[in-house]
Amino acid sequence: MVETLPRSRPAGRAGKQGAPARRRRSPWAVLRENLVWVAAVLALIYLLLPNLVVVLFSFNKPNGRFNYTWQRFSLDAWRDPCGAPGMCESLSLSLKIGLAATLVSTLFGTMIAFALARYRFRGRTGSNLLIFLPMATPEVVMGSSLLTLFVSTGIPLGRTTILIAHIMFCLSYVVVTVKARLAGLDPRLEQAAADLYANELQTFRRITLPLAAPGIAAGALLAFSLSFDDYIITNFNASNASITFPMYVWGAAARGTPVQINVIGTAMFLLAVVAVAIGQLAGRTRTRVRTR
Amino acid sequence: MTSGAQSSGVQAVLEQPGGARPGAGRPRRRVAGVPYFLLLPGLLWLAVFFVVPMIFLLSQSLQTGSLETGYRLTFRFATYTDALSDFYRQFFRSFLYAFLATVLALLIGYPLAYAIALKSGRWKALLLVIVVAPFFTSFLLRTLAWQTILNSDGLVMKFFRGTHLIELTSALGWTNGSQLLSSPLAVVTGLTYNFLPFMILPLFASLDRLDPRLLEAAGDLYATPFTAFRRVTLPMSMPGVVAGTLLTFIPAAGDYINSRLLGNPNTAMIGQVIEGYFLRINDYPTAAALSFALMLTILVLVSVYIRKSGTEELV
């Protein structure tokens, strides 16, 4: 009995490689291993199913106003993406607000992340709490509280109030994203720069900022997608003259959805896949270069 | 560089602090002024447009009057008891649905995060893209797509009818009669779906940090795969579980998109009531009281949960 045990556990070899050891598995273990994949694939289908529907129905030619049931294949909506009245105006408003909100929240958020990750100071815990709270607040509460502020102080609702709100809720997510990146950086790289007579500014510009850049980019991407996609908070702080794309989609859901909405949805999905894929590839090459 | 750096772009999203390499990037300088200068614009923004509005919301909930005649602060606390006795059902329902959605998202998201982090090998980056990409299509549009998926002519509905599942779910009160749409089941399906990426990403971030050698060691010490999972993998992924459940539960409790687009009046959640009282009925004190009560309830639940789960690093 004692002799058979070591043979079944090639521990020394596997331990060094850090990879799962190749050993004979019982049928039950094999089944369980595949169960994880079965569950994972089902989860992926659940995640992607609505996207597939959005893509599919962008090629539909609905009979009535509602694009819910498949009628017949058509490229009409793709040929005339701005054919739905008001949709492209709302899209361009969302893009403008999204870009402005991303710019400001990424700048302010990155500054906060640097302060929190690099300095010890009085009020650090309080600052962390203030940054955590917006993420722990439901959107409907943030939207309604801003509405009471704007109404009580007589600030007219419109693009400015939407932008104010978007910067507010994007800020925390940028801070968390950039902070995570900064926390993962090796402090010895900055120390080495200092040892090589780089001053603070040079170290920051040549070492810290480039290393933090992927985190800042991820934060900006997240901020843009949060701003671009927000309906609940925007709905509380918009006027009838400032219709963002999600507000347009919401309105269309009641009136009858034009197929063009699905075209925009499909285009956004494809753009996102390409952007994320490029980001992943770029990240991977950088890592490889750095390791060498 | 560890494998974690490979997927840093996606991974950094929603990654919880505290799990980084020990000693890395620890605050170390003490320069008077500089951190305050860095914090000033952002924190001022949050103070003016997050904290101050909360005070206005609280004040609004204690005022009497109307939008036309103006409001006066009268400290009428009865607004709270009136509003809650009128809408305790929607209030309770919001937390029930959010809880169900969180549990389902955990059950659905954990195997996926586990497979990507520990079993996907070189497919890891691609799988992460697939998880994150749906995030970028308008979520309203994706929720509307569920109307198509669940409608009475859809494949899902045919499956439910074919297998007579629909009788069972209707008997349980999850669906109404012969349809899936406009039912609690549809709302919870939508909620789970909408917040699933918020569950998967933190889970992935913590599972990806797990050293596979620990599982090897567990195996060497005669742990069965299940024991290794229960004693090693699961405890080590707890920060991800806590972050994921919070990021799912909090927005789900305040959501009204899913209950509106996929439900019926009997599935109304509290967010729906708040929105209606603010934007259509224009009864600001009632709406503010409900909104503030929602905020307080969530804060209490979250702080109890964080204390129980022992992960204070989140804050």
Interface residues (C-beta under 8 A of the other chain):
Chain A: R9 A11 A14 G15 G18 A19 P20 A21 A29 R32 E33 L35 V36 W37 A39 A40 L42 A43 L44 Y46 L47 L48 L49 P50 N51 V53 V54 F57 Y68 T69 L107 F108 G109 M111 I112 F114 A115 L116 A117 R118 Y119 R120 F121 R124 S127 N128 L129 L130 I131 F132 L133 P134 M135 A136 T137 P138 E139 V140 V141 M142 S144 S145 L146 L147 T148 L149 V151 S152 I164 A165 I167 M168 L171 S172 Y173 V175 V176 T177 V178 K179 A180 R181 L182 A183 G184 L185 D186 P187 P214 G215 A217 A218 G219 L222 S225 D229 Y231 I232 N235 F236 F245 P246 V249 W250 A253 T257 I261 N262 I264 G265 T266 M268 F269 L271 A272 V273 V276 A277 G279 Q280 L281 G283 R284 T287 R290 T291
Chain B: M1 G4 A5 Q6 S7 S8 G9 V10 A12 V13 L14 E15 Q16 P17 A20 R21 G23 A24 G25 R26 P27 R28 R29 R30 V31 V34 P35 Y36 L38 L39 P41 G42 L43 W45 L46 A47 F49 F50 V51 V52 P53 M54 F56 L57 S59 Q60 L67 Y71 I108 G109 P111 L112 Y114 A115 I116 K119 A125 L127 L128 V129 I130 V131 V132 A133 P134 F135 F136 T137 S138 F139 L140 L141 R142 T143 L144 A145 W146 Q147 T148 I149 N151 D153 Y193 L196 P197 D211 P212 R213 L215 E216 A217 G219 D220 P225 F226 L246 L247 I250 P251 A253 G254 D255 Y256 I257 L261 I270 G271 I274 E275 F278 L279 Y284 A287 A288 S291 F292 L294 M295 I298 L299 V302 L314 V315
